[in-house]
């Protein structure tokens, strides 16, 4: 299946409109100055997500903020903290997120951290946090490291139904240097917990 990031898709859409004459010159020049935020991290980006213990209607930990950076994981976390503070109308210093999990592109923690999850209710307990990967991450995760009492992870592939009763669950101790051939580059959702 062909997948394209939202920013690339937006650029292709504007280019298509221009090619068929539907975009006017003023609209085109204005569109080129608008920053399109992609929900998916691009190649070479570090991304951070801040989640709460509260679950959304789909049973996943609520995402309070997310951000990506080409500079570093720390920069991505700083940007996510700023976004969380802005959305909450509170100073950044009012929040204390805890690193839960780093996902790596390659086996044995190689290829760089592509995604970091931070929790607002401290480290992991027995129920932990229920996390979701963006498609560009789910197709690239090969190894994981847990932090702050997050010593177990339950993962599933896209072969899971909405009720999560017919899932291909995989259970791993953290840190896991390789997810195995079945789960490698195929982690849609996961639960990090203390077990």
Secondary structure, DSSP 8 states (H G I E B T S, - for coil): -----HHHHHHHHHHHHHHTT-S-HHHHHHHTTS----SS--TT-EEEEEEEEEE-TTSSEEEEEEEEESS-HHHHHHHHHHHHHHHHTS-GGG---EEEEEEEEEGGGEEEEEEEEEESS-S--SS-EEEE--HHHHTT--EEEE-TT--EEEEE-S---TTSSS--EEEEESSBS--HHHHTT---EEEEE--
